[in-house]
Amino acid sequence: MANTTMANMNTNSNSKEESKKMDEREAIPLLTPYKMGNFNLSHRIVLAPLSRSRSYNFIPQPHAALYYSQRTTKGGFLIGEASGVSDTAQGYPNTPGIWTREQLEAWKPIVSAVHEKGGIFFCQLRHAGRVSNYEYQPDGKAPISSTDKRLRKDIANNKATADKYPPPRRVRADEIPKLVNDFVIAAKNAMESGF
Ligand SMILES: Cc1cc2nc3c(=O)[nH]c(=O)nc-3n(C[C@H](O)[C@H](O)[C@H](O)COP(=O)(O)O)c2cc1C
């Protein structure tokens, strides 16, 4: 009887040993946990920021809650599509912003949907600079940039383009604090949205 018990114990510890070895052998690095600053990610697959051009009037739409929650896993890391920090920051059609009350309220249910599934969600803040056009700018003015030289290559395919992007207006040094502050306000808005 004692021998049988001993034999069972040996079998159990052997099989535990075996399954530990199997786990070690089969651990897929991408699926192992990672500590990213204060965040404990349960795996290393990240949703890259992807502008979707579905945020009409620069306002995130309710369907984005479904889109992002479908891509959420518990402990998974997602970076949201770039969000404009001010009314001069936009350069792509129907991309979201995060500089108005309406925009930040619209982000709330989207961020909640990700958090409900245990995801870690960052807001990407963007100013498009000279990668913009009159149609995205307040009063149809020139986009603003650090330079007054127009971009001569298409951002999408790096091919030369004659006039896709107009010559920007080079900002004055005294305008820079306001631009920095736009990022500060946008970051605060993102936090208020739940990011
Ligand atoms: C449709 C589309 C939208 C994108 N939107 C953004 C964006 O909003 N912000 C950003 O940083 N990158 C954006 N990217 C770049 C992707 O995040 C990038 O392609 C991804 O990280 C993969 O990197 P790779 O293209 O260098 O392989 C976009 C790419 C595509 C194809």
The ligand as a Gaussian input file, in Angstrom:
#p B3LYP/6-31G(d) Opt

LIG

0 1
 C       -4.581000      52.926000     -42.615000
 C       -3.430000      53.252000     -41.694000
 C       -3.608000      54.197000     -40.713000
 C       -2.557000      54.520000     -39.851000
 N       -2.736000      55.432000     -38.864000
 C       -1.728000      55.724000     -38.010000
 C       -1.924000      56.635000     -36.931000
 O       -3.013000      57.179000     -36.716000
 N       -0.859000      56.881000     -36.130000
 C        0.370000      56.276000     -36.328000
 O        1.314000      56.556000     -35.564000
 N        0.545000      55.382000     -37.309000
 C       -0.463000      55.103000     -38.139000
 N       -0.290000      54.173000     -39.123000
 C        0.962000      53.438000     -39.161000
 C        0.762000      52.084000     -38.528000
 O        0.582000      52.213000     -37.145000
 C        2.000000      51.269000     -38.893000
 O        1.841000      50.953000     -40.215000
 C        2.126000      50.041000     -38.061000
 O        2.674000      50.442000     -36.843000
 C        3.013000      48.995000     -38.714000
 O        4.287000      49.502000     -38.882000
 P        4.988000      49.391000     -40.286000
 O        4.050000      49.982000     -41.310000
 O        6.247000      50.185000     -40.111000
 O        5.228000      47.939000     -40.498000
 C       -1.312000      53.867000     -39.999000
 C       -1.152000      52.890000     -40.982000
 C       -2.187000      52.595000     -41.816000
 C       -1.980000      51.530000     -42.871000

